[in-house]
Amino acid sequence: MDDVLADLFAVIEDRKETLPEDSYTASLFTHEKGENAVLEKLGEETTELVLAAKDDDREEIAHESADIVYHLLVLLSMKDVDLAELEAELEARR
């Protein structure tokens, strides 16, 4: 799992730097509402996850959880929070 998160975060960081025109991730960094758009997506995806959990829909739970993790990583990148900082915080909670 570590490699998946690290790889995804690396892609997000790359998109932040290179801003390819056809990239959804890059659009979040260039969008005039950028941060607000990401925060809104986190709220939306969280609501969808809660609904999926109430329905006991395992496939949808996994899908919405992935959406939350993705948008969380985008937010961390926007705020220049390194993945290592998140990992250290999680490690401290073990």
Contacts in CASP RR format, 6 or more apart in sequence:
PFRMAT RR
TARGET T0000
AUTHOR 0000-0000-0000
METHOD contacts of the structure
MODEL  1
MDDVLADLFAVIEDRKETLPEDSYTASLFTHEKGENAVLEKLGEETTELV
LAAKDDDREEIAHESADIVYHLLVLLSMKDVDLAELEAELEARR
2 87 0 8 1.000
5 69 0 8 1.000
5 73 0 8 1.000
5 83 0 8 1.000
6 83 0 8 1.000
8 69 0 8 1.000
8 70 0 8 1.000
8 73 0 8 1.000
9 73 0 8 1.000
9 76 0 8 1.000
9 77 0 8 1.000
9 83 0 8 1.000
11 25 0 8 1.000
12 25 0 8 1.000
12 73 0 8 1.000
12 74 0 8 1.000
12 77 0 8 1.000
13 77 0 8 1.000
15 23 0 8 1.000
15 25 0 8 1.000
15 26 0 8 1.000
15 29 0 8 1.000
16 25 0 8 1.000
16 26 0 8 1.000
16 29 0 8 1.000
16 77 0 8 1.000
16 78 0 8 1.000
18 26 0 8 1.000
19 26 0 8 1.000
19 29 0 8 1.000
19 30 0 8 1.000
20 26 0 8 1.000
25 74 0 8 1.000
28 34 0 8 1.000
28 37 0 8 1.000
28 38 0 8 1.000
28 74 0 8 1.000
28 78 0 8 1.000
29 78 0 8 1.000
31 37 0 8 1.000
34 78 0 8 1.000
35 75 0 8 1.000
35 78 0 8 1.000
38 71 0 8 1.000
38 74 0 8 1.000
38 75 0 8 1.000
38 78 0 8 1.000
39 75 0 8 1.000
41 67 0 8 1.000
41 71 0 8 1.000
42 68 0 8 1.000
42 71 0 8 1.000
42 72 0 8 1.000
42 75 0 8 1.000
45 64 0 8 1.000
45 67 0 8 1.000
45 68 0 8 1.000
45 71 0 8 1.000
46 68 0 8 1.000
48 60 0 8 1.000
48 64 0 8 1.000
48 67 0 8 1.000
49 61 0 8 1.000
49 64 0 8 1.000
49 65 0 8 1.000
49 67 0 8 1.000
49 68 0 8 1.000
52 60 0 8 1.000
52 61 0 8 1.000
52 63 0 8 1.000
52 64 0 8 1.000
53 61 0 8 1.000
73 83 0 8 1.000
76 82 0 8 1.000
76 83 0 8 1.000
76 85 0 8 1.000
76 86 0 8 1.000
END
